[in-house]
Structures are given as C-alpha cells and as structure tokens.
Amino acid sequence: MIFIAGATGFVGGHLRDYLVQKGCEVKVLVRSSAAGKQFLSKGIQTIPGDITKPETLKGILSPDDFIVHLVGIITEKGDTTFQKVHVEGTRNLVSEAKRAGVRHFFYQSALGADIKGITPYLRTKAEAEEIVKSSGIPYTIFRPSLLIGPWDGFTKKMLDMIKISPVTPIPGDGKSRFQPLYIKDWLKCTLKVIEDPGGYSGTYELGGPQQLSYSEIVQIMTESSGRTRMKVNIPMGLMKIAAAVASILPSPPVTTDQLLMLEQDNITDIDGIEKKFGFSPVPLKEALGEFINR
C-alpha cells in the first residue's frame, strides 16, 4: 500500500492519479472529511490526519506501507511556518512510521537544501532530511530543481504575467541557472523507487536536461505561449523592498526569501536522471508544448 501525505498539492495530485492509473493501491492523508470526498470516486482510501498534529497520526500506518511524504510550503502564513510543517511535521510522521515499522519512507526535499542554507525554507528542508536519515527506516530522498507541469504555481504565475503585461520583469540580472524538470519525468523516477525501493535508497538530486538562466526560462515560456514580450531587468534591491512591503498582504506575489533563492544557481548533474534512472527527461520547451495552452 502506498500512503501519500500531501496528495492535494501540485506534485501529490499528479502522483496519486498516476499511481491509480498504474493499478497501485493508494491511501492519502486528508485534514478534513470534505477534502477527502474528491478521492472516493477514484477508489482512493482516505485517512483523516494532519502531520502537524501528532495525536491525529496514531495508528494510521501499517508495516507494509510505503510512505510518500510530500507535505511542504513555500511561504509562511500565520502559525503555518517552515519549522512547524517541514521539521515538526516530518518528525511526527517519521515517529509514527517507526512505531508502525513501515517498509520504506520517501521524502520530497529540494535542490539546495542545506542546514546552513540562505533561507529558512532550505534550512528546514535539510533538517527534515536529517530526521528521515536518522530514523532507521529504509529511505529515499529526492531533491528536485524547478518542477513544472499542469497546475504548477511558477508556470501559472509567469503565464498570467505574460498575458496581462506588455513587459516581463526580471528580478536582478536573471542569470541564475535552474534545471526545469517535467512532472511526468519526476513521476517516472518516483515509480522506479516504489517498484524497487531497495535499489533506490539514499538521496538523489534531480534536474531536467538543460541548465537555463531565469531569463532564458521566461523567454521559452513567452515563446511557448505564442506571445512576444520585452523583458525588463529590475534591480534586485528594488525587488526586495517591494517584496518587504508586499509581505503584509495575505498572499504576497513574491517574498524576500524567494528573491534570495533566485540569486543562486539551482542546478545538478546534467545527465543525472539518465545515469541513475535509465531515461532522458524532456527539455523545457517540449514539456511546455504538452500542457501550456490547455
């Protein structure tokens, strides 16, 4: 049985549907009965619980469970903090997984995760990794670069901006590099781990077949949408001031921490997936061509 925590997000939503199509038995953690109704028609078992509330996790796991932990946030809101979700939430789920004696624990981290990282997001992702590694449970950790696909937040924000604005702002010089990875390729990698967990133990950095600057990614997205837009570089200092002011909004368009991460390369081995998982991921433009105009 595959147990997914975080099945309603971008990555989790794609994974649960993909596994059901493959004929896998899937159960998902849901925080409310209303949230679980959407899964009933798909034959997916729902388990009420919240990883930030350890009392709700007692007895929900069994020894033959393969745990897929995808719960994460990219911005903090109120008491929903990186520390509470990434660190405490992971500790709670790992604790229950140890009690149940589950067979394997998969954790979705992030490329660049580091205890001494430049942002709380990266530091808490690294803390969560250490909790998983020290659990004594067989584990796999994925550290993907930028994931793109239907419903992903980054692509949606960029397309919305391209549609309504005659110019596209580029924070700073736009030269920091990323390795966009298509969600379909991430799913292929994950299925290989599920089918052969013993063969894929450890930590894996994942990236697409291209190391592209932020500016190049924006250009490819603009062209793929069939539009022409002028790019305008905005000094990073001004962007950070604007982000600080916007932080009072319920859902700020960008945070200062996100801008800090935009100043850093987020890349790994260019052919890492081919060497470790046996296939070549698709380039960004090809991936966008499959879904961008739906």
C-alpha positions in Angstrom: 0.0 0.0 0.0 1.3 3.5 -0.9 0.5 6.1 1.7 0.7 9.7 0.5 0.9 12.7 2.8 0.4 15.8 0.6 -1.8 14.4 -2.0 -3.7 17.6 -2.7 -0.8 19.7 -3.9 0.7 20.0 -7.3 3.1 17.1 -7.0 0.9 15.0 -4.9 -2.1 15.4 -7.1 -0.2 14.2 -10.1 1.3 11.3 -8.2 -1.9 9.9 -6.7 -3.6 9.9 -10.2 -0.6 8.4 -11.9 -0.4 5.6 -9.3 -4.1 4.8 -9.6 -3.7 4.6 -13.4 -0.9 2.2 -12.8 -3.1 0.0 -10.7 -1.4 0.7 -7.4 -3.3 0.7 -4.1 -3.2 4.2 -2.7 -4.4 5.8 0.5 -4.0 9.5 1.3 -3.8 11.6 4.4 -6.5 14.3 4.4 -7.1 17.0 7.0 -10.9 17.0 6.7 -13.7 14.7 5.5 -14.7 17.4 3.0 -11.2 17.3 1.4 -11.4 13.5 1.2 -14.6 13.4 -0.8 -12.8 14.1 -4.1 -10.9 10.8 -3.8 -13.8 8.5 -3.2 -14.8 8.3 -6.9 -11.3 7.3 -7.8 -11.2 4.4 -5.4 -8.6 6.0 -3.2 -8.7 5.3 0.6 -8.7 8.4 2.8 -7.2 8.7 6.2 -8.0 11.8 8.4 -5.0 13.4 9.9 -2.5 16.3 10.0 1.2 15.8 10.2 1.5 18.9 12.4 -0.9 17.3 15.0 0.8 14.0 16.1 -2.3 12.8 18.0 -4.1 12.5 14.7 -1.5 10.1 13.3 -1.7 7.4 15.9 -2.4 4.0 14.4 -2.8 5.2 10.8 0.2 3.3 9.3 0.9 -0.4 8.9 4.1 -2.4 8.2 3.5 -2.9 4.5 3.1 0.8 3.9 5.4 2.7 1.5 5.3 6.3 2.8 5.5 9.2 0.3 5.9 12.4 2.3 5.3 15.4 0.0 3.9 17.9 2.5 5.6 21.3 2.2 5.0 25.0 2.0 6.9 27.7 0.0 5.6 30.7 2.1 4.8 31.0 5.8 1.3 32.2 6.9 0.3 32.7 10.5 1.4 29.7 12.5 1.9 27.6 9.4 5.7 28.0 9.5 8.6 26.2 7.8 9.6 24.9 11.2 6.2 23.6 12.1 5.5 21.9 8.7 8.9 20.8 7.4 10.6 19.9 10.7 8.0 19.2 13.3 5.6 17.7 10.8 8.3 15.4 9.4 9.3 14.4 12.9 5.7 13.5 13.7 5.2 11.4 10.6 8.6 9.6 11.0 7.8 8.8 14.6 4.6 7.1 13.6 6.3 5.4 10.7 8.9 4.0 13.1 6.2 2.8 15.5 4.4 1.0 12.7 7.6 -0.4 11.2 6.8 0.7 7.6 8.9 -0.7 4.8 10.2 2.5 3.1 10.0 6.2 3.6 10.2 8.6 0.6 10.7 12.3 1.3 10.5 15.2 -1.2 13.1 17.7 -0.3 14.5 20.5 -2.5 17.7 21.0 -4.5 19.9 23.3 -2.4 18.6 22.1 0.9 21.3 22.9 3.5 21.4 23.2 7.3 23.4 26.4 6.6 21.2 27.5 3.7 20.4 31.1 2.8 16.7 30.8 3.7 14.6 29.1 6.3 12.9 27.1 3.6 16.2 25.5 2.6 17.4 25.1 6.2 14.2 23.4 7.3 14.1 21.1 4.3 17.7 20.0 5.3 16.6 19.5 8.9 13.7 17.3 7.7 16.1 15.2 5.6 18.2 14.5 8.7 15.2 13.3 10.6 14.4 10.9 7.8 18.0 9.7 7.5 18.4 9.1 11.2 15.1 7.3 11.6 16.5 3.8 10.9 13.8 3.3 8.2 14.9 2.5 4.7 14.5 5.8 2.9 14.8 7.7 -0.4 15.1 11.5 -0.6 14.5 13.4 -3.8 16.0 16.9 -4.2 14.4 18.3 -7.4 15.2 21.6 -9.1 12.2 23.5 -10.5 9.3 21.2 -11.2 6.9 22.2 -14.0 3.7 20.8 -15.3 -0.1 21.3 -15.4 -1.2 23.4 -12.3 2.3 24.2 -11.1 2.4 27.6 -9.4 5.6 29.0 -11.1 4.4 28.4 -14.6 0.9 29.8 -13.9 2.3 33.0 -12.4 4.6 33.5 -15.3 1.8 32.9 -17.9 -0.6 35.2 -16.1 2.0 37.9 -16.1 2.8 37.3 -19.8 -0.9 37.5 -20.7 -1.6 40.8 -19.0 1.6 42.8 -19.1 3.3 44.3 -22.2 6.7 43.7 -20.5 8.0 40.9 -18.3 10.0 42.0 -15.2 13.2 40.0 -14.5 14.4 40.2 -10.9 18.1 41.2 -10.9 20.2 40.1 -13.9 18.2 36.9 -14.4 21.4 34.9 -14.9 20.9 32.4 -12.1 20.5 28.9 -13.5 17.8 26.2 -13.0 17.1 22.8 -14.4 13.4 22.6 -15.0 12.1 19.1 -14.7 8.8 18.0 -16.2 6.4 16.4 -13.6 5.9 13.4 -15.9 9.7 12.7 -15.6 9.6 13.1 -11.9 6.7 10.6 -11.8 8.8 8.1 -13.8 11.6 8.4 -11.3 9.3 8.0 -8.3 7.6 4.9 -9.8 11.0 3.3 -10.1 11.6 3.9 -6.4 8.2 2.4 -5.5 8.8 -0.6 -7.6 12.4 -1.2 -6.4 12.9 0.7 -3.1 16.0 -1.3 -2.2 17.6 -0.3 -5.5 17.0 3.4 -4.9 17.9 4.0 -1.3 19.7 7.3 -0.5 19.5 10.9 -1.7 19.0 11.9 -5.3 19.4 15.3 -6.9 17.0 15.7 -9.9 17.1 18.1 -12.7 16.0 18.4 -16.3 18.3 18.1 -19.4 19.0 21.8 -19.6 20.7 24.3 -17.3 18.8 27.5 -18.1 19.0 31.0 -16.7 15.9 32.5 -15.2 15.8 34.9 -18.1 16.0 32.0 -20.6 13.2 30.2 -18.9 11.0 33.3 -19.1 11.8 33.6 -22.8 10.9 30.0 -23.6 7.6 30.3 -21.7 6.8 33.5 -23.5 7.5 31.9 -26.9 5.6 28.8 -26.0 2.5 30.9 -25.2 2.6 32.4 -28.7 3.4 35.9 -27.4 6.2 38.4 -27.7 7.2 40.4 -24.7 10.0 42.7 -23.8 12.0 41.7 -20.7 12.9 44.4 -18.3 15.5 43.8 -15.6 14.5 45.2 -12.2 17.4 45.8 -9.7 17.2 43.2 -7.0 17.4 45.8 -4.3 14.2 47.4 -5.5 12.5 44.0 -5.8 13.4 43.1 -2.2 12.0 46.5 -1.0 8.8 45.8 -2.9 8.6 42.2 -1.5 9.1 43.5 2.0 6.2 46.0 1.6 4.0 43.3 0.0 4.6 40.9 2.9 1.7 42.5 4.7 -0.7 41.1 2.0 -2.5 37.7 2.7 -0.8 36.2 -0.4 2.2 38.2 -1.5 3.3 37.7 -5.1 6.9 37.1 -4.0 8.8 37.0 -0.8 12.3 38.3 0.1 13.4 34.7 0.7 12.2 33.6 -2.7 14.2 36.5 -4.3 17.3 35.4 -2.3 16.9 31.9 -3.9 16.6 33.5 -7.3 20.1 34.9 -6.9 21.5 31.3 -6.5 22.1 28.7 -9.1 19.8 25.6 -8.6 21.5 23.0 -10.8 22.9 19.5 -10.6 24.4 16.8 -12.8 23.0 17.5 -16.3 22.6 13.8 -17.1 21.9 12.6 -13.6 18.5 11.1 -14.4 19.7 9.2 -17.4 22.6 7.7 -15.4 20.6 6.9 -12.3 17.1 6.1 -13.6 17.8 5.0 -17.2 15.9 7.5 -19.3 16.3 11.0 -20.7 14.0 13.7 -19.4 12.4 16.1 -21.9 13.5 19.7 -22.5 11.5 22.6 -21.2 10.1 23.7 -24.5 8.8 20.2 -25.3 7.2 19.8 -21.8 5.5 23.2 -22.1 4.2 22.2 -25.5 2.2 19.4 -23.9 0.3 21.5 -21.5 0.8 25.2 -21.6 -2.2 26.0 -23.9 -4.7 23.7 -22.3 
